[in-house]
Amino acid sequence: MNPAQKALWYIESHLAEPLTLDDVAGIAGVSRFHLVRAFAAATGLSVMRYVRARRLTKAAQALAAGAPDILSLALDADYSSHEAFTRAFRDHFGTTPEAVRAATCLDRLKLQEPVVMDSTLLENLKPPRFETSKPLLVAGIAERCTHENCGAGIPNLWHQFHQSVDHLPARIGKVAYGVCCNADDAGNFDYVASVEVLDFSDLPREFARVRIPEQKYAVFTHAEHISTIRRTVNTIWNHWLPNSGMKAADAPNFERYDEKFDPATGNGGLEIWIPVKD
């Protein structure tokens, strides 16, 4: 397992929380020494420089969108004061937070976008099992994504979901679903971090809802760390499906996370359900 991939997943999932090199190395399962070198070899950046650059980038994006409270952004980026944040912001971007907010423009800033996780093909993808799913009603937190931004957006969405899931009424069971639906030709799609619910009648307005119809699915097991899921997904869509004699059905596809999956570490495995037709 690639320690840098685990580190990238953990950082993007926990940007809004305190992060130390020891925390990230612990999740990656290697020493600080090992992680510093593995991460630099993979990304060209030190671990904590990447953390700092990602936090400042998110702050700059919020400022350009008109965020009124700079101190709140400073605290979210793990700076203890407006002054410390402004100093780090100026050192990184060569301008002040106030100037970015006034300009409402990011064109001249060197933003740190998420490093894309590994999506190369697997050589040992295990054959799927086939199941006809029952109709499902799921509800949760949704975001409109592209394949370019989902590397950071989806882990952050799950973080929001775990903070709000206790407020979902009529929940059924402990299984969580990461549902991809409403895709368009431009590569945009809705991703919904969700759980099954009995009905939508008492669901608060802020929660998204998806009806998943009865459908035949090819079900793949992803047993490795969550950070390598793109490799499995890429292999399914670009290798297995074209060679299977089957076609993708026009229905939601989803990840299924049961009680064995640990959202704090990304370990425990999951299933990937791909809608198919003969």
N, C-alpha and C positions, 0 to 999 in steps of 0.2 A: 504494500500500500504506500502511495506517495504521501509523505508527511506534508508537503506544501499544499496538496489538494485539501487535506483535512483542515489545515490552518486557514486556507482561504474561505472554506465553508464556515468555519467557526467565527472568523472575523466578521464576515458579512452578516451572519446571524445575530451578532452581539455588538454591533457598532454603537448602539445606544446605551451600552452598559460599560462599567469599568473593565478594562482589559489589561493584562500584564503578559509579558513574554512567557512567564511560568505557566499562566493559564493556557495559552495557545499551545505551548510545547506539550503540556499534559494531555490535551485533547488529541494532538498529533501523535502521541505515544512515543516521543523521542526526547532526548535531552535538549536543553537550550542550545548547546553547542551545535548539535546535529541540525536542529530546526533553522538556526540562523543561516547556516550554509546551504541547506536544502532549499529554503525559501528564496535566498538570493540567487541560487543557480536557476530556479524555475521562473522567477519574476524580474530579476535585476534590481530588487529593492530589499531593504531590511524589513523585518516583520513590523516593527513599531513605526517605521517611516511610512509604510503602507497604511497602517491603521490611522496615523495622523493625517496623511494625505486624503484618505477616503472621508474622514470626518470633516475636514476643512472643505472638501469638495461639496459635500452635502450641505454644509452651512452656506457656502457661496451660492448654491442653487436656490436655497431658501431665501437668501437676501435678494437675489435678482428677481425673485417672485414677489418681493415686497414684505418679507417678514418684519414686523415692527419692533420686536424685542431682541436686541442683540445679546443681552445677558442670558436669556433662555437658550439661545443657540450656543453660547459659550459653555454653559453648563452641560448641554446635551453632547457637546464635543469633548467633554471631560476636562474643561479648563475651569479653574476656580474663580476667575474674575474676568470682567470685561477687558481689563488691561492686558492680562496674560493672553487672552484669546486674540485681541487686536494685534499684539506683537507677533504671535505665531502666524496669524493670517497674513500680515504684511511681509513677514520673512518668506512665506511660501508663495504668495501671489504677487508681491511687489505693489500692493495697494491695500487700502483699508476696507473694512466691512461697510462703513458708511458710504464710501465711494461706489462700491458694487451695488448697494441698494439704490443709490441715487441714479446710477447708470442703467439699472435693470437689464444689464447685458453681460454675458459671460465670454464673449468672443475672444478677448485678449488674455483670458486666464488659462493657465495650464492645469486643467482638471485631471484628477486621477479617477478614471473610470474603473469599474471592477475588472480584475484580471479574470479572463474567461477560463472556466474550469475545463479539464481535459475531456474532449469528446471524441477521441479516436476510437476506432472499432475494436470490439473485443474479439478474441480468437476462440473463446470457449463459452459462448452463450448457450445456456442449457435450454432444451426444447420447452415450449410452454405446455400447460394444460389448457383445456378448453372448457369454459363454463358459460351457461346462459344465466345472466344475472337477473335477479328479481327487480322490479321497478323500485327505485330509491328516491327519496326526498332528502336532499342535503342542504344545510345552511351554514354560513360562516362569513369570513372576510374575503372580499374579492378585490382584484386589481387588474386593470387592462395592461397586458404585457406585450412585449415583442421578444423574439428569440435572442435579440442582442442584449436586452436589459434584464432578462429573467434571472441571470446568475446572481444578482444582488437583490432584486425585488422580491423573489419568491422566499428566500430565507427570512427576509425582514417581515414579509406577510405572515409567515408562520409564527414569528415572535409576537406580532400583534394578536394573532388568533389565540395563542396560549394565554394571553393576558385577559381575553374577553370571553373565552368559551364557557366559563361558569355562568354567564348571563343568558345562555341560549335555552329557551324553554323547550319542553317536549323532546329532549335528546334521547336517542336510543343507543345504548351500548357505549363502548369505549373506543371503537375503531374510528380513525380519522381518515379523511379523503382529500387528496389534492386533485381537484377536478379541472381539466382543461376543456373549454367549450367556447362556442361562438367565435370560431376562427374566421379570419377573412383572407383574401388573396394576397394582402400586403404583409402577412405574417403576424398580424395582431391577434391576440386571443385573450379571453378572460381566464384567470387562474383563481380558483376558489379554495381556500383552506377551510375545511368544513367537517361536520359530523352529520350522521343520519338523524333526522327528526321525524316525529310522528306526523306532524302537519305544519303548515305555515301560518295558521290562524292567529297565534299569539306572538309571532316573531317580531321583535322590534325592527323599526324601519332601517336601521343602520346595517343589518345583516343581509347578505345576498342569499338567494335561494336558487336551487337548480333541481329540475326534475330529470332523473336519469331513467330512460325507458328500459323495459326488458330487452336484452340484447345479447348476442353471442360475443364472447370475449376470448382472446388469447391472453393467458395470464402468465407473466414472467416473474420469477423471483429474483430480486436484487438483494443479495446477501451481504454485500460489502458496505463500506461506509457511504453515507448519503452523498458525500462530495463527488463520488464517481458515477452518480446516476446518469449524467449526460452521456457517458460512454455506452451504458446499457441501452438507453433510449435511442441513441444514434444507431447502434447496431441493429436494434429491432426494426426501425423504420427504413434504414438504408441497406440492410443485408438480409435479415430474416424475412420480412414481409415481401420484398420483391421476388424472393426465391421460394415462397411458401405455396404458391398457387392460389392464394387467397387475396382478397382486396380489403382495404380499410373501409369500414362502414361510417356513414355520416352520423356519428353519435359521440357523446363526450368520452374522452379517455381519462383515466385517473390513476393516481397512486393510492394504494391502500396500506395504512399504517395500523398494525394491531398493537396489543399491549407489550409485545417484545421490543418495539421500537422506542428508543430513549431520545426524546427531543433535545435533551441537554447536551448529549455527546454526539448524536448522529449515528449511533451504532444500533444494531438490532435487526436491520433488514426491513424490506417492504416488498409489496407486489406492485407490478405495473400491468394495468388492464387496458388492452388495446382492442377496440371494437372491430370485428371482422365479419366478412360475409364470403360465402363460397363463390 
